[in-house]
Amino acid sequence: MSLEIASANVNRNITLAGTSVAIFTFLLFFLYPRYRSGEIDPTLFQFTIAVIVTVIFTLVISVLYYYARVVEEYVKRKELNVLLGVPDAIWLVGYTLLLLMPSLILFTIMLPIVAVYGLILWFLYLGLTFSQFRKLRPLTAKLKAK
């Protein structure tokens, strides 16, 4: 995959993840009061929330893999000096906290089943992120040594 395609995929998936967070917010704002009053099916509502949380996480995990591919390409081209400079580290912390947000909101409004599901996905994301950056660290260490 070319560097340009991988970069475009990162940008596209970040945009889609942001849109999904907006849809999540919309669902909670308009449907949660109806859920609490019993006007809508509680099982279907929680399933819908679980689906949008899954969408958010799959898009972010996709970004993680595309981002790793971009970094690998930069390393191959000797255009990358430091993995996870300050801007990348701040972005990673922000994105990680953004992914924790749905679970915290769901715990707050007392939807523990989907909240725990979101929390499990968040821990999965943390594990995958750690794994990806561990794979990239030796590549950048070789580049620094030269």
N, C-alpha and C positions, 0 to 999 in steps of 0.2 A: 504494500500500500504506500502511496506517495505521501510525503509530508503535508502537502496541500490538502489532500483528501482527509487525512487523519485530523488535521487542524479544523477543517470545516465540520467534520463529524463531532468534534468536541464542542464547537460553538453551537451546532444545531441541537445537540442533546442537552446542553445547559439551558437553552431557550425552552425546549420541550419540558424539562424538569421544572423550570420556573412557572410555565403555564399549568402544569399539573398541580403545583402548590396552590396556584390561584383557584383551580377547580376544587381542590380539597377545601379551601377556605369558603368558597361559594356553597359547597354541599353542606358544610357545617352551619353556615350562617342561615341558610334558608330551610334546611331540612331538620336540623337538630331540634328546634322548638316543636315541630310536628312529630318528631320521634318521641320526645318527652311527653307530649299530650296524648300519644297513642293513635294519632291520625294515620300514621304509615306503619308498614310492617317492620318490626324491629330487626328481624333476621335479615331481610333484604337491605335495610339501611346499613347495618354493620357489614354485610358482604360488600356493598358498594364502597364503603369507606376502606375496607381491606383491599379492594381492587385498586383504588386510586393510590393508596400507600404503596402497593406493589409496583404500580407504574412509576411512581417517583423513584423508588429504589432501583428498579431495573435501568432506568435512564441514567441515573447517577453512576451505577456500576459500569455501564457502557462508557460513560465519560472517563472513568478511571482507566479502563483498558485502552481507549483511544489516546488518552493523555500519556500513558506509559509508552505507547507506540511512537508518539511525537518525540518524546524524550530520547528514545532509542535512535530515532532518525537523526536528531541533533547530535547525539554522541558520535554516530557513524560519520557525520560530516564535520566533526570536531568544532562545532559551533556552540557547544554547551560547556561552560566552565564549572558550574556548581549546581548540583541537584538540590532542589528545594531552597532556593534563596529566600530572602525575606518575603517578597511578594507571593511566591508560591506557597510558603508556609502559612501566611495569613489567609490566602484563598482556601487552603485545605482545612484550616480550623473553621472558617466560616461555613464552608460546604458541609463539614461534618456536623456542626451545630444545627444547620438548616435541616439536615436529615433527622436529627433528634427531635425537632419541633413537633412533627405530627404525633409522635408517641406521647410526648408531654401534654399536648392538648387533649388527646384522647383519654389519658389518665385523669386530667383535670375535670373533664365533663362526664367522668364515670362510665367509660366504655372500655373496661379492662381487657376484654378478649382481643379486640383489634389493637389496643395499645400495646399489649404484650407481643402480639404479632409484629407490630412496627418496631418494637424494641429488639426483637430477635433479628429482624432485617438490618437494623442499625449495627448490631454487634457483628453480623455477617459482613457488612460494609467495612467496618473497622479491620476485621481480619483480612479481607481482600486488599484493602489499602496497604496494610502493613506488608503483606506478601508481595505486592507489586513494587513497592519502594525498596524492599530487600533485594529483589531481582535487579533493580536498576542501580543500586549502590555500587556493586563491583564495576559496572561499566563506567561510571563517573570517576571512580577511584583510579582506574587505568588512565583516564584522560588527564587527571590532575598530576599523575606521576610523570607524564611526558613533558 
